[in-house]
């Protein structure tokens, strides 16, 4: 496998960490693909969700690699948490992992699954890696530094920050609340575009294949008729946002912290935003690991409302 070390500047705060995590994520993805080619066994967990032997194998690989590389930090994954393992406190950094995000897509053969690895420090993701092996795309970021996309052959490109967006998106988010001559901005009544501007912009919205959202009911957002909707599985949706191939990721309530932590790190690095329906951040706490995320909307870099 080509080295990804050259993709990361040597002066990064986590320069000695990120390349290895990218390698681990890609190795786990390759292992999952082996199971995909050879057939998988599936069981149903107590919560009704499926898990395969590929999930379990990738979980073991990632756990062993991370513990060997950073023995001072615990590793919490979806599979290990289901077996009763959690963190002892909220003060110690730890790895949060979804070894196979998008298990249902994996079983159905859509290819829209991903390996997700995030480093959590002070209840926030500071590093994230999302590797989608079938698509040959790996996204990696260190918050406060830079983010990259790596192809299957190991070549990589820098992803642009929102401040580097230029003319990427000229859509403003005009408020719809008025009182006399006074115009105010208030979420969730913020609109994506005025109806008379809708024909000028094609807003690209991505959502879960199994749980499509209703932006009007969830957030009171006006969606132009020219908007395009795309169903994609797993945290790959965050990667598409980072690459600016879509503008908005709309998600119903019910995702878990390991589903979103790596994606949150990726977006935060690039100046993207995540707005929850309750306005609270997606903090990763010991208690929060046993809870589900509220509904949220994630905005691509350069496509963020001025106020939420």
C-alpha positions in Angstrom: 0.0 0.0 0.0 1.4 3.4 -0.9 2.5 5.5 1.9 0.3 8.4 2.9 2.9 10.2 5.0 3.8 12.6 2.2 0.3 13.9 2.2 0.7 15.4 5.6 3.0 18.4 6.3 5.6 17.7 8.9 4.7 20.6 11.0 1.2 19.3 11.8 0.4 19.0 15.5 -0.5 15.3 14.9 2.0 14.7 12.1 3.1 11.5 13.7 -0.5 10.3 14.2 -2.6 11.0 11.2 -0.5 9.1 8.6 -0.7 5.9 10.7 -4.5 6.3 11.3 -5.0 6.7 7.5 -3.0 3.5 7.0 -5.1 1.7 9.7 -8.4 2.9 8.2 -7.4 1.8 4.7 -6.2 -1.6 5.9 -9.5 -2.1 7.7 -11.3 -1.2 4.4 -9.2 -3.7 2.5 -10.1 -6.4 5.0 -13.8 -5.6 4.7 -13.6 -5.9 1.0 -12.1 -9.4 1.3 -15.2 -10.5 3.3 -17.3 -8.8 0.7 -15.8 -10.9 -2.0 -15.9 -14.1 -0.1 -19.3 -13.8 1.5 -20.4 -12.6 5.0 -22.3 -14.0 7.9 -24.9 -11.7 9.5 -26.5 -11.6 12.9 -29.0 -9.2 14.5 -27.9 -7.3 17.6 -30.2 -6.7 20.5 -31.2 -3.2 19.2 -32.4 -4.8 15.9 -29.5 -3.6 13.8 -27.4 -6.0 11.7 -23.7 -6.9 12.3 -21.5 -9.0 10.1 -18.3 -11.0 10.6 -16.7 -8.2 8.5 -17.7 -5.7 11.2 -16.1 -7.9 13.9 -12.9 -8.5 11.9 -12.4 -4.9 11.1 -13.1 -4.0 14.7 -10.4 -6.3 16.0 -7.8 -5.1 13.4 -8.4 -1.4 14.2 -8.4 -2.0 18.0 -5.1 -3.9 17.9 -3.5 -1.4 15.6 -4.6 1.6 17.7 -3.6 0.1 21.0 -0.2 -0.8 19.7 0.3 2.7 18.2 -1.1 4.7 21.1 -1.3 2.4 24.2 -2.0 5.4 26.4 -5.4 5.9 24.8 -8.5 3.7 25.1 -10.4 2.6 22.0 -14.2 2.7 22.0 -16.0 1.3 19.0 -19.6 0.5 18.1 -19.0 -3.2 18.5 -17.0 -2.9 21.7 -19.5 -0.5 23.2 -22.3 -3.0 22.5 -20.4 -5.5 24.5 -20.2 -3.2 27.5 -16.9 -1.4 27.1 -16.8 2.4 27.6 -14.5 5.2 28.7 -13.8 5.7 32.4 -14.0 9.6 32.3 -14.4 12.5 30.0 -10.9 13.9 30.6 -8.7 11.3 28.9 -8.3 11.3 25.1 -9.7 8.2 23.4 -10.3 6.8 19.9 -13.9 6.5 18.8 -14.4 4.0 16.0 -17.1 2.7 13.7 -15.2 -0.2 12.0 -17.9 -0.6 9.3 -20.3 2.3 9.1 -23.2 1.5 6.8 -23.5 -2.2 7.5 -26.9 -2.3 5.8 -25.4 -0.9 2.6 -22.5 -3.3 2.9 -25.0 -6.2 3.1 -27.0 -4.9 0.2 -23.9 -4.4 -1.9 -24.3 -0.7 -2.6 -20.6 0.0 -1.8 -21.6 3.0 0.4 -19.9 1.9 3.6 -16.9 3.4 5.3 -14.4 2.9 8.1 -14.5 5.8 10.6 -11.8 6.7 13.2 -11.8 9.8 15.3 -9.6 11.0 18.2 -11.6 12.6 21.0 -10.0 15.2 23.2 -12.0 17.2 25.8 -15.3 15.8 24.4 -14.5 17.0 20.9 -13.1 15.2 17.8 -9.7 16.7 16.9 -8.7 14.2 14.2 -10.9 12.2 11.8 -10.4 9.6 9.1 -13.2 8.3 6.9 -12.2 5.6 4.4 -14.6 4.4 1.8 -12.8 1.4 0.1 -15.2 0.7 -2.7 -15.1 4.3 -3.8 -11.3 4.4 -3.4 -11.5 7.6 -1.3 -10.1 8.4 2.1 -10.7 11.7 3.9 -8.4 12.7 6.7 -8.2 15.9 8.9 -6.7 17.4 11.9 -8.8 20.2 13.4 -7.1 23.5 13.3 -4.7 22.4 10.6 -5.7 20.9 7.2 -7.7 18.2 5.5 -6.9 15.9 2.7 -8.5 13.4 0.4 -6.5 10.3 -0.7 -7.2 8.1 -3.6 -6.8 4.3 -3.8 -3.3 4.7 -5.2 -2.2 6.8 -2.3 -2.1 10.2 -4.2 -3.8 13.0 -2.3 -5.1 16.5 -2.6 -5.7 19.2 -0.1 -9.3 20.1 0.6 -10.1 23.8 0.7 -11.2 25.7 3.7 -14.4 27.7 3.6 -12.3 30.9 3.5 -10.7 29.6 0.3 -14.0 29.0 -1.3 -14.0 32.0 -3.6 -17.0 31.9 -5.8 -18.0 28.4 -4.8 -21.5 29.4 -3.6 -23.1 32.8 -3.8 -26.3 31.7 -2.2 -27.0 33.9 0.8 -29.5 32.8 3.5 -32.1 35.6 3.6 -34.3 35.5 6.6 -38.1 35.3 6.3 -39.1 36.9 9.6 -40.0 40.5 9.2 -41.5 43.1 11.5 -42.3 46.4 9.7 -39.1 47.4 7.9 -37.0 45.3 10.3 -35.6 42.0 8.9 -34.3 39.5 11.3 -32.7 36.1 11.1 -34.0 33.2 13.2 -33.3 29.5 13.0 -35.2 27.2 12.2 -37.1 29.6 9.9 -33.9 30.4 8.0 -34.3 29.7 4.3 -31.9 28.2 1.8 -32.9 30.6 -1.0 -35.7 32.9 -1.9 -38.2 31.2 -4.3 -37.4 33.8 -7.0 -33.8 32.8 -6.8 -34.5 29.0 -6.9 -34.1 28.7 -10.6 -30.6 30.1 -10.4 -29.2 27.6 -8.0 -29.1 23.8 -7.8 -28.7 23.0 -4.1 -27.4 19.5 -3.7 -28.7 17.6 -0.7 -27.5 14.3 0.5 -29.3 12.0 3.0 -29.4 8.5 4.3 -30.7 5.8 1.9 -32.7 4.2 4.7 -34.0 7.3 6.5 -34.7 10.2 4.1 -35.5 13.4 6.0 -38.0 16.2 5.6 -36.2 19.5 5.9 -39.4 21.5 6.1 -40.8 19.4 9.0 -37.4 19.0 10.8 -36.0 22.5 10.5 -38.5 24.7 8.8 -36.2 25.2 5.8 -37.4 26.2 2.4 -35.9 23.9 -0.3 -35.9 25.3 -3.8 -37.6 23.2 -6.4 -34.4 22.9 -8.4 -32.6 21.2 -5.5 -31.3 17.7 -6.1 -31.5 14.9 -3.6 -29.1 12.1 -3.4 -29.2 9.0 -1.2 -25.8 7.9 0.1 -24.9 5.4 2.9 -22.5 5.9 5.7 -20.2 8.7 6.7 -19.2 9.0 3.1 -21.7 11.8 3.1 -19.3 13.9 5.2 -16.6 13.3 2.6 -18.8 14.5 -0.2 -19.5 17.7 1.8 -15.8 18.2 2.4 -15.1 17.7 -1.3 -18.0 20.1 -2.1 -19.7 17.6 -4.2 -22.9 18.2 -2.2 -24.0 21.3 -0.2 -26.1 19.9 2.6 -26.3 16.7 4.6 -29.7 16.4 6.3 -30.0 13.7 8.9 -32.8 12.4 11.1 -32.3 11.8 14.8 -30.8 8.4 15.7 -27.2 8.4 14.6 -24.5 7.5 17.2 -21.4 9.5 18.1 -19.2 6.9 16.3 -21.2 7.6 13.1 -20.5 11.3 13.2 -17.3 12.1 15.1 -14.8 11.6 12.2 -17.1 13.6 9.9 -17.4 16.4 12.4 -13.7 16.7 12.6 -13.4 16.8 8.8 -16.0 19.6 8.5 -14.7 21.6 11.4 -11.3 21.6 9.9 -12.6 23.0 6.7 -14.9 25.6 8.2 -18.1 23.6 7.6 -20.9 23.6 10.1 -23.2 21.2 11.8 -26.5 22.5 13.2 -28.6 20.3 15.4 -32.4 20.6 15.7 -32.0 21.6 19.4 -29.0 23.8 18.8 -26.7 21.8 21.0 -23.3 20.6 19.8 -22.5 16.9 19.1 -20.3 16.6 22.2 -18.8 13.1 22.8 -19.1 12.3 26.5 -19.2 9.1 28.5 -22.9 9.5 29.0 -23.3 10.6 25.4 -22.0 7.3 24.0 -25.2 5.6 25.2 -27.4 8.3 23.6 -28.3 9.0 20.0 -27.7 12.2 18.2 -30.5 14.6 17.5 -31.5 15.5 14.0 -29.0 17.7 12.3 -28.0 19.5 9.1 -24.3 19.6 8.0 -23.2 22.3 5.6 -20.3 22.1 3.2 -17.5 24.6 3.6 -18.6 27.9 2.0 -22.3 27.0 2.3 -22.9 27.9 6.0 -25.7 30.3 7.2 -24.3 33.4 8.9 -26.3 32.6 12.0 -28.2 29.5 13.2 
